[in-house]
Amino acid sequence: MAREDLVIRIAGEAGEGVLITGQMVTQATARAGYYVLTDSVPPAEIKGGYSFYQIRLGEHRLRARGDTVDVLLAFNQEAFDNSIEHLRSGGILIFDSAELSPPESDRYRSYAVPLTDIAKNEVELTLAKNMVAVGVVAGLFGLEASHVHRLLRESKLAKKGEDILNKNLKAVDLGYKYVQERVAERGTLAVRPSKLEGRVVLSGNHAVALGALAAGCRRYAGYPITPATDIMELLADELPRVGGAVIQAEDEIAAIGMVLGASYAGQKSMTATSGPGLSLMTEMLGLASMAEIPTVVIDCQRAGPSTGMPTRHEQGDLNIAVYGAHGEVQRVVLAPTSVMDCFWTTVDAFNLAEEFQLPVIVLQDTVLAVRTESIPKPDLSRVKIVNRRTFAYRETGDGKGPGYDAASGPEHYLRYEITPDGVSPMAIPGTPGGAYVATGLEHTQAANTSSDARNHSAMTEKRFKKLEGVLARAPDAHEHGDPSADIGFLTWGSTLGVVAEAIDRLAAQGIKAHALAPRLVWPLPTQQIDPFLENKRVVIVPEVNYTGQFAQLLKTHYPNVEFTRLNVYGGQPFSVARVLEAVTSLTASSPPNGALGRKGAAVHA
């Protein structure tokens, strides 16, 4: 009987072939019709260091990387030492017999596979060890070697000559044959593919880049930083094909300055960074707010503070995204929850930035940035493009409104005109009659600097008026589970995937639960959260940080609600088991009566 899913971890030293092995298996698996979701943890060192690539495959959609590992392929001793605790009881260990000799254990079954020796002696290409490993992994769960062959023939290896290609094909076949002949338990690892077509394998970062292209982004400026650099690399290839350009700036301050300059000049522009870079961009984001310049910043959050752990996961940048500014600024903060959501949230980010002429920060995170997932091809016919409200030149007019009156002169163009929705027409430089100064100083409607108290009050109210429009345009929140449940999860970002899987497992046990993950996290979409809270007895807020940043943000709007914080902060995402433990603890200590409500008293564990 085929399994529902299988988790495989390939572990070794960076540069040893861990990444290429994982990527090859992932691509071939997706092409064979499996759902696939991956997670990779590279080392922080430039060269060397422990790394792993984890693949979860199945017949149905997968939402999390898997708590435990079914198969561990260890390239060396360090890989074994760091990953063996994650191998489930009864799992299978595959190790390179030339590199390590692990102790025997009753907890798992182990097989010595001479990966290095096969590559060196039979293939006569030592570097092909990783292709032997690809064949081994494919053979374990029944992936036909033909899928790997086709992938190799389409890869860069095919350009290196027939001899190199053939040796790699032979390496795959030898690894596959070895497992078929010597691993008796492989039948217990078979997974039935879903045979779905029209799917692509994307990382969250690549989905962001493609979403930016679909939204009309034509300028990208950035400074390389883990884990955001993939976005710049893909756009460097693709933007020139649509008349755009990528600039690698000298630092993050220069990058955000270039984005503001390009947007001021009329082009949709973006940058991507991580926490340290976002810190440096803070002052310029204030300028974007004051000068009302559409700006998109992708923050691929990683563990901090300072440079922290560059390759590890954390949801620690919510506070700086929402509050990180001197003075009071208007900005929008979005948080995608899946690889597919990365595409659509990036489109939303550009549309909101353009419509309301303000900075939008997308809180990507390490899990989503590096995760690859087989997803349906985004339906581009669903992409709705919003462009900024622009100043229109008129030959004649009555001197009122945003147009240019030729009789009265260009001084009647009011760049920061106070309008009912707070949004004023923005002139592209060079537009007749549309000259103005975009300044970080407070200004009048006509863009003249001013320190007048009444003017500052009026302009502050104008800028914050935009947030009412943002709330009205808030992208739909994601929900999962039974809305009638009195156990609720309020979460954000990639943590939703783990929560959703936990809810499905609870349902199998007869326990109902319901999750809500707003994609707009600032301004807080209370119109989405209020109905969710109405019938909840317990509300758990899971997030990957120590201080409970989202829980604190919720508390500012719902002071009478007791939110049960659930936090992990070791640089790794939640496990499904951790969420289940929290629910078990709460249900054991909470009587099953009474609704939480927006102003009611909550049961707090």
C-alpha positions as CSV (number, residue, x, y, z in Angstrom):
1,M,0.0,0.0,0.0
2,A,1.4,3.4,-1.0
3,R,2.2,6.0,1.6
4,E,0.5,9.3,1.8
5,D,3.8,11.2,2.0
6,L,7.6,10.7,2.5
7,V,10.2,12.9,4.0
8,I,13.8,12.6,2.8
9,R,16.7,14.6,4.1
10,I,20.0,14.8,2.2
11,A,22.8,16.1,4.5
12,G,26.4,16.8,4.1
13,E,28.9,19.6,3.7
14,A,28.3,22.6,1.5
15,G,30.0,22.0,-1.8
16,E,29.6,18.2,-1.5
17,G,26.6,18.1,-3.7
18,V,23.8,18.4,-1.2
19,L,22.0,21.2,-3.0
20,I,22.2,19.7,-6.5
21,T,21.1,16.3,-5.3
22,G,18.1,17.8,-3.6
23,Q,17.2,20.0,-6.5
24,M,17.4,17.2,-9.1
25,V,15.2,14.9,-7.0
26,T,12.7,17.7,-6.4
27,Q,12.4,18.6,-10.1
28,A,12.2,15.0,-11.2
29,T,9.7,14.2,-8.5
30,A,7.4,17.1,-9.5
31,R,7.6,16.2,-13.1
32,A,6.5,12.7,-12.2
33,G,3.3,14.1,-10.8
34,Y,4.0,14.3,-7.1
35,Y,3.2,17.2,-4.8
36,V,6.6,18.3,-3.4
37,L,7.7,20.8,-0.8
38,T,11.2,21.3,0.3
39,D,13.3,23.1,2.9
40,S,17.0,23.7,2.8
41,V,19.4,25.0,5.4
42,P,22.7,26.1,4.0
43,P,25.6,27.0,6.3
44,A,26.4,30.6,7.1
45,E,30.0,30.1,6.1
46,I,31.1,31.1,2.6
47,K,32.7,27.7,2.1
48,G,32.1,24.4,3.8
49,G,29.9,23.8,6.8
50,Y,27.0,21.5,7.5
51,S,23.9,21.8,5.3
52,F,20.8,19.8,4.5
53,Y,18.1,19.7,1.9
54,Q,14.8,18.2,3.0
55,I,12.2,16.9,0.5
56,R,8.6,16.0,1.4
57,L,6.6,14.4,-1.4
58,G,3.1,13.1,-1.5
59,E,-0.2,12.5,-3.4
60,H,-1.9,15.5,-1.8
61,R,-1.0,19.1,-1.1
62,L,1.7,19.5,1.5
63,R,1.9,22.6,3.8
64,A,4.9,21.9,6.1
65,R,8.3,20.3,5.7
66,G,7.5,17.4,8.1
67,D,8.4,17.0,11.7
68,T,10.5,13.9,11.4
69,V,12.6,12.3,8.6
70,D,11.7,9.0,7.0
71,V,15.0,8.6,5.1
72,L,18.3,10.2,5.9
73,L,21.1,10.2,3.3
74,A,24.3,11.3,5.1
75,F,27.3,12.2,3.0
76,N,29.7,12.4,6.0
77,Q,30.0,12.1,9.8
78,E,29.0,15.6,10.6
79,A,25.8,15.2,8.6
80,F,25.0,12.0,10.6
81,D,25.7,13.7,13.9
82,N,23.6,16.7,13.2
83,S,20.6,14.9,11.6
84,I,20.3,11.5,13.1
85,E,18.0,12.7,15.9
86,H,15.5,13.8,13.3
87,L,15.3,10.3,11.8
88,R,12.0,8.7,13.0
89,S,11.9,5.4,14.8
90,G,11.9,2.7,12.1
91,G,13.3,5.1,9.5
92,I,16.1,4.4,7.0
93,L,19.7,5.7,7.2
94,I,21.7,5.7,3.9
95,F,25.3,6.6,4.3
96,D,28.4,6.8,2.2
97,S,30.6,3.9,3.4
98,A,33.8,5.7,2.3
99,E,33.1,8.6,4.6
100,L,31.6,7.2,7.9
101,S,30.8,4.1,9.9
102,P,27.9,5.0,12.2
103,P,27.2,2.7,15.2
104,E,24.4,0.2,14.8
105,S,21.0,1.0,16.3
106,D,17.7,-0.7,16.9
107,R,15.9,2.6,16.3
108,Y,16.4,2.7,12.6
109,R,17.7,0.5,9.7
110,S,20.9,1.5,8.1
111,Y,22.5,0.8,4.7
112,A,26.1,1.5,3.7
113,V,26.1,2.6,0.0
114,P,29.5,3.2,-1.6
115,L,28.6,6.5,-3.2
116,T,32.2,7.7,-3.5
117,D,33.5,4.3,-4.7
118,I,30.8,3.9,-7.3
119,A,31.5,7.4,-8.7
120,K,35.3,6.9,-8.6
121,N,35.7,3.4,-9.8
122,E,32.6,2.5,-11.9
123,V,31.6,5.9,-13.3
124,E,35.2,7.1,-13.4
125,L,34.1,10.6,-12.4
126,T,34.4,11.3,-8.7
127,L,32.3,14.5,-8.9
128,A,29.3,12.3,-10.0
129,K,28.9,11.1,-6.4
130,N,25.8,13.4,-6.1
131,M,24.3,11.8,-9.2
132,V,24.7,8.4,-7.6
133,A,22.9,9.8,-4.6
134,V,20.1,11.0,-6.9
135,G,19.7,7.5,-8.2
136,V,19.7,6.1,-4.7
137,V,16.9,8.5,-3.5
138,A,14.8,7.9,-6.7
139,G,15.1,4.1,-6.2
140,L,13.9,4.3,-2.6
141,F,10.4,5.6,-3.2
142,G,9.8,4.3,-6.8
143,L,10.6,7.3,-8.9
144,E,11.4,6.0,-12.4
145,A,14.9,6.8,-13.4
146,S,13.6,8.0,-16.8
147,H,12.4,11.2,-15.1
148,V,15.9,12.0,-13.9
149,H,17.4,11.1,-17.3
150,R,15.1,13.6,-19.0
151,L,16.0,16.3,-16.5
152,L,19.7,15.7,-17.0
153,R,19.4,15.9,-20.8
154,E,17.8,19.3,-20.4
155,S,20.2,20.6,-17.8
156,K,23.6,22.4,-18.2
157,L,25.3,19.0,-18.1
158,A,24.1,18.4,-21.6
159,K,26.2,21.4,-22.8
160,K,29.4,19.9,-21.3
161,G,29.6,17.2,-23.9
162,E,28.2,13.7,-24.5
163,D,30.9,12.0,-22.4
164,I,30.1,14.0,-19.2
165,L,26.4,13.6,-19.7
166,N,26.6,9.9,-20.2
167,K,28.7,9.4,-17.1
168,N,26.2,11.3,-15.0
169,L,23.4,9.2,-16.5
170,K,25.4,6.1,-15.7
171,A,25.9,7.3,-12.1
172,V,22.1,7.7,-11.7
173,D,21.5,4.2,-13.0
174,L,24.1,2.6,-10.8
175,G,22.7,4.3,-7.6
176,Y,19.2,3.3,-8.6
177,K,20.3,-0.3,-9.3
178,Y,22.1,-0.5,-6.0
179,V,19.0,0.4,-4.0
180,Q,16.8,-1.9,-6.1
181,E,19.0,-4.9,-5.3
182,R,20.1,-4.3,-1.7
183,V,17.4,-2.3,0.1
184,A,14.6,-4.7,0.9
185,E,12.4,-2.2,2.7
186,R,12.1,0.2,-0.2
187,G,8.6,-1.1,-0.9
188,T,7.4,0.5,2.4
189,L,8.5,3.9,1.1
190,A,6.5,3.9,-2.1
191,V,4.4,7.0,-2.6
192,R,1.6,7.2,-5.1
193,P,1.9,10.3,-7.4
194,S,-1.1,12.6,-7.9
195,K,-0.4,12.8,-11.7
196,L,-1.4,16.5,-11.8
197,E,-0.3,18.5,-14.8
198,G,0.3,22.2,-15.3
199,R,2.4,22.6,-12.2
200,V,5.7,24.4,-11.8
201,V,8.4,24.1,-9.1
202,L,9.2,27.5,-7.6
203,S,10.9,28.9,-4.5
204,G,9.2,31.6,-2.6
205,N,11.9,34.1,-3.7
206,H,11.3,33.2,-7.4
207,A,7.6,33.5,-6.9
208,V,8.2,37.1,-5.5
209,A,10.3,37.9,-8.5
210,L,7.7,36.6,-11.0
211,G,5.0,38.5,-9.1
212,A,6.9,41.7,-9.4
213,L,7.3,41.2,-13.2
214,A,3.6,40.5,-13.5
215,A,2.7,43.6,-11.5
216,G,4.8,45.8,-13.9
217,C,8.0,46.2,-11.9
218,R,10.7,47.6,-14.2
219,R,13.5,48.7,-11.8
220,Y,15.2,46.7,-9.1
221,A,18.0,48.0,-6.9
222,G,19.5,45.9,-4.2
223,Y,22.5,44.8,-2.2
224,P,23.2,41.0,-1.9
225,I,22.0,39.6,1.4
226,T,20.9,36.2,2.6
227,P,18.2,35.0,2.1
228,A,17.0,37.6,-0.4
229,T,19.6,37.5,-3.1
230,D,17.8,35.0,-5.3
231,I,15.2,37.6,-6.1
232,M,17.8,40.0,-7.5
233,E,19.5,37.1,-9.4
234,L,16.3,36.1,-11.2
235,L,15.3,39.7,-12.0
236,A,18.8,40.4,-13.3
237,D,18.0,37.8,-16.0
238,E,14.4,38.7,-16.7
239,L,14.0,42.4,-16.3
240,P,16.2,43.4,-19.3
241,R,13.9,41.2,-21.5
242,V,11.0,43.5,-20.7
243,G,12.9,46.8,-20.9
244,G,13.8,46.9,-17.2
245,A,17.0,46.9,-15.3
246,V,18.7,45.7,-12.1
247,I,21.3,47.7,-10.3
248,Q,23.5,46.2,-7.6
249,A,24.0,49.1,-5.2
250,E,26.9,49.6,-2.9
251,D,24.7,49.1,0.2
252,E,21.1,49.0,1.3
253,I,20.8,52.7,1.8
254,A,21.8,53.4,-1.8
255,A,19.5,50.6,-3.0
256,I,16.4,52.1,-1.4
257,G,17.4,55.6,-2.6
258,M,17.6,54.3,-6.2
259,V,14.1,52.7,-5.8
260,L,12.7,56.0,-4.6
261,G,14.4,57.8,-7.5
262,A,13.1,55.4,-10.1
263,S,9.6,55.5,-8.7
264,Y,9.6,59.3,-8.5
265,A,10.5,59.2,-12.2
266,G,7.4,57.1,-12.9
267,Q,8.6,53.5,-12.9
268,K,7.4,50.7,-10.6
269,S,10.4,49.8,-8.5
270,M,11.4,47.4,-5.8
271,T,14.2,46.2,-3.6
272,A,14.6,43.1,-1.4
273,T,16.6,42.7,1.7
274,S,16.7,41.1,5.2
275,G,16.5,42.5,8.7
276,P,19.9,44.2,8.8
277,G,19.1,45.9,5.4
278,L,15.7,47.0,6.5
279,S,17.2,48.7,9.5
280,L,19.4,50.7,7.2
281,M,16.5,51.6,5.0
282,T,14.3,53.0,7.8
283,E,15.1,56.7,7.2
284,M,14.5,56.5,3.4
285,L,11.2,54.7,4.0
286,G,10.2,57.8,6.1
287,L,11.0,59.9,3.0
288,A,8.8,57.6,0.9
289,S,6.0,58.2,3.3
290,M,6.4,62.0,3.5
291,A,7.0,62.5,-0.2
292,E,4.3,60.0,-1.0
293,I,6.4,57.9,-3.4
294,P,5.2,54.4,-4.2
295,T,7.8,51.9,-2.9
296,V,7.9,48.1,-2.5
297,V,10.4,46.4,-0.1
298,I,10.6,42.7,0.3
299,D,12.0,41.7,3.7
300,C,13.2,38.1,3.8
301,Q,13.3,37.8,7.5
302,R,16.1,35.8,9.2
303,A,17.1,35.2,12.8
304,G,18.5,38.4,14.5
305,P,19.3,40.8,16.0
306,S,22.3,42.3,14.2
307,T,23.6,39.8,11.7
308,G,22.2,37.0,13.9
309,M,22.0,33.7,12.1
310,P,21.9,34.6,8.4
311,T,20.5,31.2,7.2
312,R,18.0,30.5,10.0
313,H,14.3,31.3,10.2
314,E,12.6,33.9,12.4
315,Q,9.5,36.1,12.2
316,G,11.3,38.9,14.1
317,D,10.8,41.9,11.9
318,L,7.2,42.7,12.4
319,N,7.9,45.5,14.9
320,I,10.4,47.3,12.7
321,A,8.1,46.9,9.6
322,V,5.2,48.4,11.5
323,Y,6.8,50.9,13.9
324,G,10.3,51.4,12.6
325,A,10.4,55.1,11.9
326,H,11.0,58.4,13.6
327,G,7.8,60.5,13.6
328,E,4.5,59.0,12.4
329,V,4.5,57.5,9.0
330,Q,1.9,55.7,6.9
331,R,2.9,52.4,5.4
332,V,1.5,49.0,4.6
333,V,2.8,45.6,5.7
334,L,1.9,42.4,4.0
335,A,2.8,38.8,4.8
336,P,2.5,35.8,2.4
337,T,1.7,32.4,3.7
338,S,2.9,30.0,1.0
339,V,5.0,29.9,-2.2
340,M,1.9,30.6,-4.4
341,D,0.9,33.4,-2.0
342,C,4.4,35.0,-2.5
343,F,3.4,35.6,-6.2
344,W,0.0,37.2,-5.4
345,T,1.1,39.1,-2.4
346,T,3.8,40.8,-4.4
347,V,1.2,41.8,-7.0
348,D,-0.9,43.2,-4.2
349,A,2.1,45.1,-2.8
350,F,2.7,46.9,-6.1
351,N,-1.0,47.7,-6.5
352,L,-1.4,49.1,-3.0
353,A,1.9,51.1,-3.3
354,E,0.7,52.6,-6.6
355,E,-2.9,53.3,-5.6
356,F,-2.1,54.9,-2.3
357,Q,1.4,56.3,-3.0
358,L,3.2,54.9,0.0
359,P,5.8,52.3,1.0
360,V,4.7,48.7,1.2
361,I,6.8,46.1,3.1
362,V,6.3,42.4,2.3
363,L,7.4,40.3,5.2
364,Q,8.7,37.2,3.5
365,D,10.6,34.8,5.7
366,T,13.5,32.3,5.4
367,V,11.1,29.3,5.2
368,L,9.3,30.8,2.3
369,A,12.3,32.3,0.7
370,V,14.2,29.1,0.3
371,R,11.3,26.6,0.1
372,T,10.5,25.1,-3.3
373,E,7.0,23.8,-3.9
374,S,5.1,22.3,-6.8
375,I,2.3,24.7,-7.4
376,P,-0.3,25.4,-10.2
377,K,1.0,27.8,-12.8
378,P,-0.3,31.3,-11.7
379,D,-3.2,32.3,-13.8
380,L,-2.0,35.6,-15.3
381,S,-5.5,36.4,-16.5
382,R,-6.3,37.0,-12.9
383,V,-3.6,39.6,-12.4
384,K,-5.2,43.1,-12.1
385,I,-2.8,45.9,-12.5
386,V,-3.3,49.2,-10.6
387,N,-1.3,52.3,-11.7
388,R,-0.8,55.5,-9.7
389,R,-3.1,58.4,-10.1
390,T,-1.2,60.8,-12.4
391,F,-1.4,64.5,-13.1
392,A,-3.0,65.2,-16.5
393,Y,-2.1,68.2,-18.6
394,R,-5.0,70.3,-19.8
395,E,-4.9,73.1,-22.4
396,T,-7.9,74.8,-20.8
397,G,-9.6,74.6,-17.4
398,D,-11.3,76.4,-14.6
399,G,-8.3,76.6,-12.3
400,K,-9.8,74.0,-9.9
401,G,-8.9,70.4,-9.3
402,P,-5.7,68.6,-10.2
403,G,-5.4,69.6,-13.8
404,Y,-3.1,72.2,-15.3
405,D,-4.8,75.4,-16.3
406,A,-2.8,77.0,-19.1
407,A,-4.3,80.4,-18.3
408,S,-3.3,80.4,-14.7
409,G,0.1,78.7,-14.9
410,P,1.8,75.7,-13.4
411,E,1.7,76.9,-9.9
412,H,-1.9,75.6,-9.7
413,Y,-0.7,72.0,-9.8
414,L,-1.1,70.8,-6.2
415,R,1.0,67.7,-5.9
416,Y,-0.2,67.1,-2.3
417,E,-3.7,68.3,-2.8
418,I,-6.0,67.2,0.1
419,T,-8.5,64.9,-1.4
420,P,-11.3,62.8,0.1
421,D,-9.2,59.6,0.0
422,G,-5.9,61.3,0.8
423,V,-4.4,60.4,-2.6
424,S,-3.2,63.2,-4.9
425,P,-2.3,63.0,-8.6
426,M,1.5,62.5,-9.1
427,A,3.2,64.2,-12.0
428,I,5.9,62.4,-13.9
429,P,9.0,64.6,-14.3
430,G,8.8,66.5,-17.6
431,T,5.0,66.7,-17.7
432,P,4.0,70.2,-18.7
433,G,2.8,72.1,-15.7
434,G,3.7,69.3,-13.4
435,A,6.9,70.5,-11.8
436,Y,7.1,70.1,-8.0
437,V,9.7,69.4,-5.3
438,A,9.5,66.0,-3.5
439,T,10.9,66.7,-0.1
440,G,11.2,65.1,3.3
441,L,10.3,68.4,4.9
442,E,6.7,69.1,5.7
443,H,5.0,70.9,2.8
444,T,1.8,72.5,1.7
445,Q,-0.5,71.1,-1.0
446,A,1.6,72.9,-3.6
447,A,4.8,71.2,-2.3
448,N,6.2,74.3,-0.7
449,T,8.0,73.7,2.7
450,S,6.0,74.7,5.7
451,S,6.3,74.6,9.5
452,D,2.8,75.9,10.1
453,A,1.0,73.9,12.8
454,R,-2.4,73.9,11.0
455,N,-0.8,72.8,7.8
456,H,1.1,69.9,9.5
457,S,-2.1,68.7,11.1
458,A,-3.9,68.8,7.8
459,M,-1.2,67.0,5.9
460,T,-0.7,64.4,8.6
461,E,-4.5,63.6,8.5
462,K,-4.3,63.5,4.6
463,R,-1.5,60.9,4.7
464,F,-3.2,58.7,7.3
465,K,-6.5,59.0,5.4
466,K,-4.9,56.6,2.9
467,L,-4.9,53.8,5.4
468,E,-8.7,53.7,5.4
469,G,-8.5,53.0,1.7
470,V,-5.9,50.3,2.3
471,L,-8.2,48.6,4.7
472,A,-11.0,48.7,2.2
473,R,-8.7,47.1,-0.4
474,A,-7.2,44.5,2.1
475,P,-6.4,41.2,0.4
476,D,-8.5,38.3,1.7
477,A,-7.2,36.6,4.7
478,H,-6.4,32.9,4.6
479,E,-8.6,30.6,6.6
480,H,-8.3,26.9,7.4
481,G,-10.5,24.5,9.4
482,D,-14.0,24.7,10.8
483,P,-15.3,28.3,11.3
484,S,-17.7,27.0,14.0
485,A,-14.8,25.8,16.2
486,D,-14.2,27.5,19.5
487,I,-10.5,26.9,19.3
488,G,-8.8,29.5,17.1
489,F,-5.4,30.2,15.7
490,L,-4.5,33.8,14.7
491,T,-1.1,33.6,12.9
492,W,0.8,35.1,10.0
493,G,3.3,34.2,7.3
494,S,4.6,30.7,6.7
495,T,3.5,29.5,10.2
496,L,0.0,29.1,8.7
497,G,1.2,26.0,6.9
498,V,2.2,24.2,10.1
499,V,-1.0,25.3,11.8
500,A,-3.2,24.1,8.9
501,E,-1.6,20.7,9.1
502,A,-2.1,20.6,12.8
503,I,-5.8,21.5,12.4
504,D,-6.2,18.6,9.9
505,R,-4.7,16.2,12.4
506,L,-6.9,17.5,15.2
507,A,-10.0,17.0,12.9
508,A,-9.0,13.4,12.5
509,Q,-9.1,13.1,16.3
510,G,-12.5,14.7,16.4
511,I,-11.3,18.1,17.6
512,K,-12.4,21.2,15.7
513,A,-10.1,24.2,15.2
514,H,-10.1,27.2,13.0
515,A,-7.2,29.4,11.7
516,L,-7.0,32.9,10.3
517,A,-3.9,34.4,8.8
518,P,-4.4,38.0,7.5
519,R,-2.2,38.8,4.5
520,L,-2.5,42.5,5.5
521,V,-0.9,42.7,8.9
522,W,-0.7,46.5,9.0
523,P,-2.9,48.4,9.2
524,L,-4.6,45.6,11.2
525,P,-7.6,44.4,9.2
526,T,-10.1,44.3,12.1
527,Q,-12.9,43.8,9.7
528,Q,-11.4,40.3,9.0
529,I,-10.5,39.5,12.6
530,D,-13.7,40.6,14.4
531,P,-15.9,37.9,12.9
532,F,-13.2,35.3,13.5
533,L,-13.1,36.1,17.2
534,E,-16.9,36.1,17.8
535,N,-17.2,32.4,18.8
536,K,-13.7,31.6,20.0
537,R,-13.2,30.3,23.5
538,V,-9.4,30.1,23.1
539,V,-7.3,32.0,20.6
540,I,-3.7,30.9,20.1
541,V,-1.1,33.1,18.4
542,P,1.8,31.0,17.1
543,E,4.8,32.9,15.7
544,V,8.5,32.3,15.4
545,N,9.9,35.0,17.7
546,Y,10.4,35.4,21.5
547,T,8.4,38.5,22.3
548,G,5.1,37.6,20.5
549,Q,5.2,40.6,18.2
550,F,1.9,39.8,16.4
551,A,0.2,39.0,19.7
552,Q,1.3,42.4,21.0
553,L,0.0,44.1,17.9
554,L,-3.3,42.3,18.3
555,K,-3.4,43.4,21.9
556,T,-3.3,47.1,21.0
557,H,-6.6,46.6,19.1
558,Y,-8.2,44.0,21.4
559,P,-7.2,44.9,24.9
560,N,-9.9,42.8,26.5
561,V,-9.0,39.6,24.7
562,E,-6.5,37.2,26.2
563,F,-4.4,35.8,23.4
564,T,-2.5,32.7,24.2
565,R,1.0,33.1,22.9
566,L,2.9,30.2,21.4
567,N,6.5,31.0,20.4
568,V,9.5,29.2,19.1
569,Y,12.8,31.1,18.6
570,G,15.6,28.7,17.9
571,G,16.1,29.5,14.3
572,Q,13.8,26.8,13.1
573,P,10.1,26.8,12.1
574,F,7.3,25.3,14.2
575,S,6.8,21.6,14.2
576,V,3.2,20.3,13.9
577,A,3.7,18.3,17.1
578,R,4.4,21.6,19.0
579,V,1.1,23.1,17.9
580,L,-0.8,19.9,18.8
581,E,0.8,19.9,22.3
582,A,-0.4,23.4,22.8
583,V,-4.0,22.5,21.9
584,T,-3.9,19.4,24.1
585,S,-2.7,21.5,27.0
586,L,-5.4,24.1,26.5
587,T,-8.3,21.8,26.0
588,A,-7.3,19.9,29.1
589,S,-7.3,23.0,31.3
590,S,-10.2,24.9,29.7
591,P,-13.9,24.2,30.2
592,P,-15.8,23.8,26.9
593,N,-18.2,26.7,27.4
594,G,-18.5,30.4,26.7
595,A,-17.4,32.4,23.7
596,L,-14.4,34.6,23.7
597,G,-15.9,37.5,21.8
598,R,-14.2,40.7,21.1
599,K,-14.7,42.1,24.6
600,G,-15.2,38.9,26.5
601,A,-12.8,37.2,28.9
602,A,-10.7,34.4,27.4
603,V,-9.5,31.2,28.9
604,H,-5.7,31.6,29.2
605,A,-3.4,28.6,29.6
